[in-house]
C-alpha cells in the first residue's frame, strides 16, 4: 500500500504505532494527499486527538476511533472528537461504525471526551494497577489473582492474562502518555512491574513471554 491509495478515500483510519510524533507525521501526510472532505481518524488508545489534529489544515475533520483488542470479537469503539471536530463529522462516524460488525456482533460506538485514557483505559488501568500492586505486595500470587478476578468478579480474563494479550509495550506507552497529559502519575499507588517487563522485552504473547510463558 502506498500514500496514493488514499487519494479517493472518504474516511481514513490510521492504526500505526502508539507514538505521537509518528502519528503527527502520518496525519500531516494524509492531510496533503486526501481530498478536503475526507475524514481522518486515528485508532489511538491514549493520545490527544486535539494534538494530532494540530498538524493538519482540517481540524474539524480529525477524530479518534479507538477499536478494542481483539476487534474481531470485541464490538466497542470509542468515538473521540478533538476540540475542533465538527458535530457533523461525529455524527457521520457514529453512523458508519453502527453500520459495520465484526464476526460476532454489530460494532457499538460510544462518544467520549478527549481526555487522558479516554473512558475504558481510564477505568481499566486503575483496575490493572491495583492488581499489579497486590502482586508486588505479596497479597496473592499472579495466578490466584487472575483466578479470583475471573471466578469472583466475572472477568473473562484475569488482569495478568489481559495484560499479556494487550501487550506490555502497549501498556507501557499508554501509561507514559496518560502520565504526561496529567502532569504526573495518574495512579495513587505506582508500581514498577510494567516498567521492568517492558525494558526486559517481556511484552506478552507477541514475544512469547510476559507475565506468563507462551513458548
C-alpha positions in Angstrom: 0.0 0.0 0.0 1.2 3.5 -0.9 0.1 7.0 0.0 -1.6 7.3 -3.4 -4.1 4.6 -2.3 -5.7 7.2 0.0 -6.4 9.8 -2.7 -10.0 8.9 -3.3 -10.9 7.9 0.3 -13.9 9.4 2.2 -12.6 8.1 5.6 -9.1 7.0 6.6 -8.5 5.1 9.8 -4.8 5.2 10.9 -3.6 2.4 13.1 0.2 2.8 13.3 2.4 2.7 16.4 1.2 4.5 19.5 3.6 7.3 19.2 2.7 11.0 19.0 5.5 12.1 16.6 4.7 9.2 14.2 1.0 9.9 14.2 1.6 13.6 13.6 3.8 12.8 10.6 1.2 10.4 9.2 -1.6 12.9 9.6 0.5 15.7 8.1 1.0 13.5 5.0 -2.7 12.4 4.9 -3.8 16.0 5.1 -1.8 16.8 2.0 -2.8 13.7 0.0 -6.5 13.1 0.7 -9.5 15.2 -0.6 -10.6 18.1 1.6 -13.8 16.3 2.5 -12.0 13.2 3.8 -12.4 12.4 7.5 -9.1 11.4 9.1 -9.4 9.1 12.1 -6.8 7.7 14.5 -7.1 4.4 16.2 -5.3 5.6 19.4 -5.8 4.3 22.9 -4.4 7.3 24.7 -3.0 10.1 22.6 -4.7 13.5 22.3 -6.9 13.9 19.3 -6.6 17.7 19.5 -2.8 17.5 19.5 -2.8 15.1 16.5 -5.2 17.4 14.6 -2.9 20.4 15.2 -0.6 19.2 12.4 -3.5 19.4 9.8 -5.5 22.1 8.0 -8.8 20.2 8.6 -9.0 20.1 12.3 -12.8 19.9 12.1 -12.4 16.5 10.3 -10.0 14.8 12.7 -11.4 12.3 15.1 -10.4 9.3 17.3 -11.7 5.8 16.6 -10.5 3.5 19.4 -11.2 -0.1 18.5 -10.6 -2.7 21.3 -8.3 -5.7 21.1 -9.2 -8.0 19.6 -11.6 -6.1 17.3 -12.8 -9.3 15.6 -14.6 -10.2 18.9 -15.0 -7.0 20.9 -17.6 -4.7 19.4 -16.9 -1.4 21.3 -15.4 1.6 19.5 -14.7 4.8 21.4 -15.5 7.9 19.3 -13.3 10.8 20.5 -13.8 14.2 18.9 -11.0 16.7 19.3 -11.5 20.3 20.4 -12.4 21.5 16.9 -14.0 18.3 15.5 -17.4 19.2 13.9 -20.6 17.7 15.2 -21.4 16.6 11.6 -18.2 14.6 11.5 -19.0 13.0 14.8 -22.5 12.0 13.6 -21.2 10.7 10.3 -18.6 8.5 12.1 -21.1 7.2 14.6 -23.4 6.2 11.8 -20.6 4.5 9.9 -19.4 2.5 12.9 -23.0 1.5 13.7 -23.3 0.1 10.2 -20.5 -2.4 10.4 -19.9 -5.5 12.5 -17.2 -8.0 13.5 -17.8 -11.7 13.0 -19.9 -11.8 16.2 -21.7 -8.5 16.8 -22.6 -5.1 15.3 -20.0 -2.6 16.4 -21.1 -0.4 19.3 -19.9 3.3 19.3 -19.7 5.4 22.4 -18.8 9.1 22.3 -16.2 10.2 24.9 -14.2 13.3 25.7 -10.6 13.8 24.6 -9.0 13.2 28.0 -6.1 11.0 29.0 -7.0 7.3 28.7 -10.5 8.3 27.3 -13.1 6.2 29.1 -12.3 2.4 29.1 -8.5 2.7 29.6 -9.0 5.2 32.4 -11.1 2.7 34.3 -9.2 -0.4 33.1 -5.8 0.9 34.1 -6.9 1.7 37.6 -8.0 -1.9 38.0 -4.9 -3.3 36.4 -2.7 -1.1 38.5 -4.4 -2.3 41.7 -3.9 -5.9 40.6 -0.2 -5.2 40.0 0.1 -3.6 43.4 -1.5 -6.6 45.1 1.1 -8.8 43.3 4.0 -6.7 44.3 2.9 -6.6 47.9 2.5 -10.4 48.0 -1.2 -10.3 48.7 -1.7 -13.3 46.3 0.1 -15.0 43.5 -0.3 -13.9 39.9 -2.3 -17.0 39.0 -4.5 -16.7 42.1 -5.2 -13.0 41.3 -6.2 -14.0 37.8 -8.4 -16.9 39.1 -10.0 -14.7 41.7 -11.0 -11.9 39.2 -12.4 -14.5 36.7 -14.2 -16.6 39.3 -15.2 -13.9 41.7 -15.6 -10.8 39.6 -16.9 -12.4 36.4 -14.0 -11.2 34.2 -13.4 -13.3 31.1 -9.7 -12.9 31.5 -7.6 -12.2 34.6 -5.7 -8.9 34.8 -2.3 -10.6 34.0 -3.7 -12.6 31.2 -5.3 -9.5 29.8 -2.1 -7.5 30.1 -0.2 -10.2 28.1 -2.9 -10.0 25.4 -2.9 -6.2 25.2 0.9 -6.2 25.1 3.2 -4.9 27.9 4.8 -2.5 25.4 1.4 -1.0 24.6 0.5 -0.7 28.3 3.9 1.0 28.9 3.4 3.6 26.3 -0.3 4.2 27.3 0.7 4.8 30.9 3.5 7.1 29.9 1.2 9.2 27.8 -1.5 9.3 30.4 1.1 10.5 33.0 2.4 13.1 30.6 -1.0 14.5 29.8 -1.9 14.5 33.5 1.3 16.1 34.6 2.4 13.3 36.8 1.5 9.7 37.8 -2.2 9.0 37.2 -2.2 6.2 39.8 -2.2 6.7 43.5 -0.3 3.5 44.0 2.5 3.5 41.5 4.0 0.1 40.7 7.2 -0.9 38.9 6.4 -4.3 37.3 5.3 -2.9 33.8 8.4 -0.7 33.5 10.7 -3.7 34.4 9.0 -6.1 32.0 9.0 -3.5 29.2 12.7 -3.0 29.4 13.3 -6.7 29.7 11.5 -7.3 26.4 8.8 -9.4 28.0 5.9 -7.9 26.1 3.3 -10.7 26.4 2.0 -13.1 23.8 3.6 -11.2 20.9 7.1 -12.0 22.2 6.3 -15.4 23.7 6.7 -14.3 27.3 5.1 -11.7 29.5 3.6 -12.4 32.9 3.2 -16.0 31.5 5.4 -18.0 29.3 3.8 -18.8 25.9 6.8 -20.6 24.2 
